[in-house]
Amino acid sequence: GESFSARDIIHGVLLPSGCEAAQILSYYVGGTPENFAKMMNEKAQELGCKDTYFAEGHGLSDENYTTANDMVKIAKYALSNPEFAKIVSTEYYTASGYSYPFINTNYLIDVKNGREYYYKYATGVKTGYTDASGKCLVSTAKKGDDEFMCVALGAPYPANDGYINHAMTDSVDLYE
């Protein structure tokens, strides 16, 4: 019985990676999840992506695939939208009428929740994870006038090393 604005739903997708929010948007924007995936594939081709396919909008299907090169193209396009760039650099967001905030899973930008992953030069973007893909992170950082983007895909997250998020630690190592 709860209702949320489209802005709230978008925050729910981009900050905590809410698959239910992504599914809602796929109906809202595309009419059906299948049509939304078709729209995503068309946009990926328009952006010059050569090795990307979306089976649905929430990212959990093993049929989805992409490359680091294509993710750079998609991220650059998305970041050209000022509202997107603002959202993905936000540490947390509380939806209207909701008592708990959506917390950004990109801990590089969050001094409080990110703890050991926090990186003072990080400026955004988005995490991802499935069993098949491992930990993934598209991130941006800015130091002085220099701006960088890093795409880390397929990082392990094993118990035997304390569940370290190697997508985040490797990204910081590359930035440094």
N, C-alpha and C positions, 0 to 999 in steps of 0.2 A: 503493500500500500504506500510505500514511499515514492516521492517524485523528486527528480533532480533536473536541473537545467542541463542543456547540452554542454555548457562550460564545465559544470561539475563532472559530467560523464567523461569529458576529455581529460580532465585532471585525473580521474580514476583510471584511465588507460595509461597515461604517460608517467604518473608518479609511482603508484604501487604495482603497475602492470596488471590491472584488473581485467581478466579475460571476460568476465560478465559485462563489464563496461564496454569492452571492444565489441562484444556480440551485439549489445544494444545499438552501438553506433553503426554496425554493419547493416542492421535493419533500417535505422534512421536515414542513413546516407544512400545505401544501395537498394533498399527495398527488401532484399534477401541477402543472406551471407554469401551465396554463390555469385550474385551480381556484384556485390561489393568487392569480392576477390577479383572478379573480371576487371572492375574499374582499377584496382590496385595494380594488376598486371599490365594494363594499358598504360598507366602512368609510369610504371617502371620502364617499359619499353621507350616511352616518350623521353625519359631522362637518360636513355642510352645504356640501361642495364642489359647485360648480355646473359647473365647467369643467375637470374632471380625468377622464382615462381611462387605465387601465393595461392594456396588451396582454400583459405578462409582468412578472415580478418583478425583472429585472435592469436595466431602464431603457434598454436600447440600441435598442429598436424605435422606428422613426419613427412608429409608431401611437400611442405614449404622448404625452399632452399634459397640461398643467396651466397654472395662472396663479399670479402672485405672491400674490394673495388666497387662493387655495386652499392654496398652500404654507404660508402663515402658519397656517391652520387645522390642517394636518397636523403641522407642526412643534410648535405649542403642545400638541397632543395627545400627540405622541411625548415631548416634554420633561416632561410630567406624570408619566412613568415615571422614577423616580430612577435606575434602572440605565441606561436609555438616555442620560439627561442626563450621567451619569458617563462613559460610553463616549465620547460625542461631544465631551467636553472633555479627552480623553486625548491626549497628544502621540504616544505609541507604545505598542505592546503586543506582547509576545512570547508566542506560543502555546506551550503545553506540548510539549516535544520538538522544537521548531522553532528553528533557529539564527538566523534573521533576524527582526527586529521588523516588525510592521505599522506603517507610519508614516502618521499622519493627514494627508490631503491638504488639510485646512483649515489653511493656513500662518499664519492670523491668530493661532492659539493656540500656535504652536511657535517659541520663540525661537531654537532651533538650526537647524532645517530651513527655517523660514519666512523667515529673513533679512530682506529688505526688506519683506516682507508682514506680519511680526509686529506685532500690535497689543495692547498690554499690557492693555487692557480686554476683549478678546475672551474669550468663555467657551465657545464651541462652534459649531456644529452640523455641516453637511454640504455637501460640494462635489458638483458633477455636471458632466458634459461629454458631448456628442455633437456630430458635425458639424452636425446640424440645429439643436440648441439653443444651441450656443456654450458658453462658460464660465458656470457657474451656481454660486451660493453662497447658502445660507440660513445666516445667522450671528446670534449673539447677543453682546451686550456689556453689561458692568455697570460703572458708575462711581459710587461712593458708593452711594446708595440707588436710583439710577436704572438701570433695565434696559431694553434695547432689542433689537429684532429687525429684521434687514434681509434682504430677499430681492432678490438681483440675478440676473436671468435674461438670457440671450442676449448676454453680453459677448463682444466680439471677442478674438482671441488672435493677431494678425497678426505675421508675421516682420518687417515693415518698422518696427515699433516695439519690437523686441527681445523679442517674445513676452511682453509684460506681461500679467499676469492682471488684466484690468480689472474682473472681478467682485469681486476682493479690494480693489483700489485704490479703486473706486467705493464699496464698502461702508464702508471706513475714512473716506473723504471725507464720506459721509453721517453717520456717527457723530460726526465732529468738527463 
